[in-house]
């Protein structure tokens, strides 16, 4: 879903970066039904994602998301 969302050519993808990251963070929450290998994958994925988020310019991404009419 996120790959399709960010790969679109008919709209600016900068404004969907924060909602997409929020969706990924929510999706990667560990549940009680997850097998051990899925728990390890989700943990590694969340760690990598949090390190990448530290380098983002959150101010500009918030402005872009706020100006996008899809998120009004």
mmCIF file of the C-alpha atoms, coordinates in Angstrom:
data_MODEL
# 
_entry.id   MODEL 
# 
loop_
_atom_site.group_PDB 
_atom_site.id 
_atom_site.type_symbol 
_atom_site.label_atom_id 
_atom_site.label_alt_id 
_atom_site.label_comp_id 
_atom_site.label_asym_id 
_atom_site.label_entity_id 
_atom_site.label_seq_id 
_atom_site.pdbx_PDB_ins_code 
_atom_site.Cartn_x 
_atom_site.Cartn_y 
_atom_site.Cartn_z 
_atom_site.occupancy 
_atom_site.B_iso_or_equiv 
_atom_site.pdbx_formal_charge 
_atom_site.auth_seq_id 
_atom_site.auth_comp_id 
_atom_site.auth_asym_id 
_atom_site.auth_atom_id 
_atom_site.pdbx_PDB_model_num 
ATOM 1  C CA . UNK A 1 1  ? 0.000  0.000   0.000   1.00 0.00 ? 1  UNK A CA 1 
ATOM 2  C CA . UNK A 1 2  ? 2.687  2.483   0.986   1.00 0.00 ? 2  UNK A CA 1 
ATOM 3  C CA . UNK A 1 3  ? 4.795  1.660   -2.074  1.00 0.00 ? 3  UNK A CA 1 
ATOM 4  C CA . UNK A 1 4  ? 1.855  2.416   -4.363  1.00 0.00 ? 4  UNK A CA 1 
ATOM 5  C CA . UNK A 1 5  ? 1.046  5.574   -2.405  1.00 0.00 ? 5  UNK A CA 1 
ATOM 6  C CA . UNK A 1 6  ? 4.568  6.981   -2.652  1.00 0.00 ? 6  UNK A CA 1 
ATOM 7  C CA . UNK A 1 7  ? 5.104  5.823   -6.225  1.00 0.00 ? 7  UNK A CA 1 
ATOM 8  C CA . UNK A 1 8  ? 2.220  7.757   -7.752  1.00 0.00 ? 8  UNK A CA 1 
ATOM 9  C CA . UNK A 1 9  ? 2.974  10.204  -10.510 1.00 0.00 ? 9  UNK A CA 1 
ATOM 10 C CA . UNK A 1 10 ? -0.281 12.174  -10.474 1.00 0.00 ? 10 UNK A CA 1 
ATOM 11 C CA . UNK A 1 11 ? 0.304  13.839  -7.100  1.00 0.00 ? 11 UNK A CA 1 
ATOM 12 C CA . UNK A 1 12 ? 3.122  15.076  -4.907  1.00 0.00 ? 12 UNK A CA 1 
ATOM 13 C CA . UNK A 1 13 ? 4.377  12.325  -2.624  1.00 0.00 ? 13 UNK A CA 1 
ATOM 14 C CA . UNK A 1 14 ? 5.978  14.651  -0.054  1.00 0.00 ? 14 UNK A CA 1 
ATOM 15 C CA . UNK A 1 15 ? 2.603  15.350  1.509   1.00 0.00 ? 15 UNK A CA 1 
ATOM 16 C CA . UNK A 1 16 ? 1.866  11.664  2.068   1.00 0.00 ? 16 UNK A CA 1 
ATOM 17 C CA . UNK A 1 17 ? 5.222  10.847  3.682   1.00 0.00 ? 17 UNK A CA 1 
ATOM 18 C CA . UNK A 1 18 ? 4.125  11.422  7.295   1.00 0.00 ? 18 UNK A CA 1 
ATOM 19 C CA . UNK A 1 19 ? 0.764  9.628   6.943   1.00 0.00 ? 19 UNK A CA 1 
ATOM 20 C CA . UNK A 1 20 ? 2.576  6.727   5.251   1.00 0.00 ? 20 UNK A CA 1 
ATOM 21 C CA . UNK A 1 21 ? 5.130  6.532   8.066   1.00 0.00 ? 21 UNK A CA 1 
ATOM 22 C CA . UNK A 1 22 ? 2.311  6.615   10.597  1.00 0.00 ? 22 UNK A CA 1 
ATOM 23 C CA . UNK A 1 23 ? 0.595  3.760   8.778   1.00 0.00 ? 23 UNK A CA 1 
ATOM 24 C CA . UNK A 1 24 ? 3.801  1.719   8.696   1.00 0.00 ? 24 UNK A CA 1 
ATOM 25 C CA . UNK A 1 25 ? 4.423  2.313   12.396  1.00 0.00 ? 25 UNK A CA 1 
ATOM 26 C CA . UNK A 1 26 ? 0.886  1.229   13.222  1.00 0.00 ? 26 UNK A CA 1 
ATOM 27 C CA . UNK A 1 27 ? 1.125  -1.847  10.978  1.00 0.00 ? 27 UNK A CA 1 
ATOM 28 C CA . UNK A 1 28 ? 4.424  -2.942  12.522  1.00 0.00 ? 28 UNK A CA 1 
ATOM 29 C CA . UNK A 1 29 ? 3.076  -3.088  16.078  1.00 0.00 ? 29 UNK A CA 1 
ATOM 30 C CA . UNK A 1 30 ? 3.631  -6.572  17.467  1.00 0.00 ? 30 UNK A CA 1 
ATOM 31 C CA . UNK A 1 31 ? 0.477  -8.517  18.232  1.00 0.00 ? 31 UNK A CA 1 
ATOM 32 C CA . UNK A 1 32 ? -0.006 -11.595 20.398  1.00 0.00 ? 32 UNK A CA 1 
ATOM 33 C CA . UNK A 1 33 ? -0.800 -13.705 17.326  1.00 0.00 ? 33 UNK A CA 1 
ATOM 34 C CA . UNK A 1 34 ? 2.530  -13.012 15.593  1.00 0.00 ? 34 UNK A CA 1 
ATOM 35 C CA . UNK A 1 35 ? 5.015  -15.902 15.345  1.00 0.00 ? 35 UNK A CA 1 
ATOM 36 C CA . UNK A 1 36 ? 8.535  -15.329 16.683  1.00 0.00 ? 36 UNK A CA 1 
ATOM 37 C CA . UNK A 1 37 ? 10.088 -14.659 13.269  1.00 0.00 ? 37 UNK A CA 1 
ATOM 38 C CA . UNK A 1 38 ? 7.464  -11.978 12.531  1.00 0.00 ? 38 UNK A CA 1 
ATOM 39 C CA . UNK A 1 39 ? 8.128  -10.363 15.915  1.00 0.00 ? 39 UNK A CA 1 
ATOM 40 C CA . UNK A 1 40 ? 11.864 -10.237 15.099  1.00 0.00 ? 40 UNK A CA 1 
ATOM 41 C CA . UNK A 1 41 ? 11.158 -8.771  11.653  1.00 0.00 ? 41 UNK A CA 1 
ATOM 42 C CA . UNK A 1 42 ? 8.805  -6.131  13.029  1.00 0.00 ? 42 UNK A CA 1 
ATOM 43 C CA . UNK A 1 43 ? 11.333 -5.187  15.700  1.00 0.00 ? 43 UNK A CA 1 
ATOM 44 C CA . UNK A 1 44 ? 14.133 -4.796  13.167  1.00 0.00 ? 44 UNK A CA 1 
ATOM 45 C CA . UNK A 1 45 ? 11.856 -2.882  10.802  1.00 0.00 ? 45 UNK A CA 1 
ATOM 46 C CA . UNK A 1 46 ? 10.718 -0.465  13.530  1.00 0.00 ? 46 UNK A CA 1 
ATOM 47 C CA . UNK A 1 47 ? 14.314 0.118   14.647  1.00 0.00 ? 47 UNK A CA 1 
ATOM 48 C CA . UNK A 1 48 ? 15.438 0.919   11.109  1.00 0.00 ? 48 UNK A CA 1 
ATOM 49 C CA . UNK A 1 49 ? 12.404 3.111   10.468  1.00 0.00 ? 49 UNK A CA 1 
ATOM 50 C CA . UNK A 1 50 ? 12.950 5.118   13.657  1.00 0.00 ? 50 UNK A CA 1 
ATOM 51 C CA . UNK A 1 51 ? 16.594 5.741   12.696  1.00 0.00 ? 51 UNK A CA 1 
ATOM 52 C CA . UNK A 1 52 ? 15.519 6.988   9.278   1.00 0.00 ? 52 UNK A CA 1 
ATOM 53 C CA . UNK A 1 53 ? 12.852 9.258   10.766  1.00 0.00 ? 53 UNK A CA 1 
ATOM 54 C CA . UNK A 1 54 ? 15.500 11.072  12.782  1.00 0.00 ? 54 UNK A CA 1 
ATOM 55 C CA . UNK A 1 55 ? 16.959 12.500  9.556   1.00 0.00 ? 55 UNK A CA 1 
ATOM 56 C CA . UNK A 1 56 ? 13.649 13.758  8.116   1.00 0.00 ? 56 UNK A CA 1 
ATOM 57 C CA . UNK A 1 57 ? 12.683 17.402  7.982   1.00 0.00 ? 57 UNK A CA 1 
ATOM 58 C CA . UNK A 1 58 ? 9.435  17.023  9.923   1.00 0.00 ? 58 UNK A CA 1 
ATOM 59 C CA . UNK A 1 59 ? 8.589  20.722  9.742   1.00 0.00 ? 59 UNK A CA 1 
ATOM 60 C CA . UNK A 1 60 ? 8.352  20.806  5.952   1.00 0.00 ? 60 UNK A CA 1 
ATOM 61 C CA . UNK A 1 61 ? 6.591  17.452  5.791   1.00 0.00 ? 61 UNK A CA 1 
ATOM 62 C CA . UNK A 1 62 ? 3.946  18.694  8.258   1.00 0.00 ? 62 UNK A CA 1 
ATOM 63 C CA . UNK A 1 63 ? 3.379  21.806  6.140   1.00 0.00 ? 63 UNK A CA 1 
ATOM 64 C CA . UNK A 1 64 ? 3.085  19.737  2.957   1.00 0.00 ? 64 UNK A CA 1 
ATOM 65 C CA . UNK A 1 65 ? 0.613  17.353  4.611   1.00 0.00 ? 65 UNK A CA 1 
ATOM 66 C CA . UNK A 1 66 ? -1.442 20.231  6.009   1.00 0.00 ? 66 UNK A CA 1 
ATOM 67 C CA . UNK A 1 67 ? -1.683 21.864  2.576   1.00 0.00 ? 67 UNK A CA 1 
ATOM 68 C CA . UNK A 1 68 ? -2.722 18.661  0.801   1.00 0.00 ? 68 UNK A CA 1 
ATOM 69 C CA . UNK A 1 69 ? -6.523 18.730  0.311   1.00 0.00 ? 69 UNK A CA 1 
ATOM 70 C CA . UNK A 1 70 ? -6.690 14.940  0.741   1.00 0.00 ? 70 UNK A CA 1 
ATOM 71 C CA . UNK A 1 71 ? -5.911 15.355  4.450   1.00 0.00 ? 71 UNK A CA 1 
ATOM 72 C CA . UNK A 1 72 ? -8.370 18.137  5.317   1.00 0.00 ? 72 UNK A CA 1 
# 
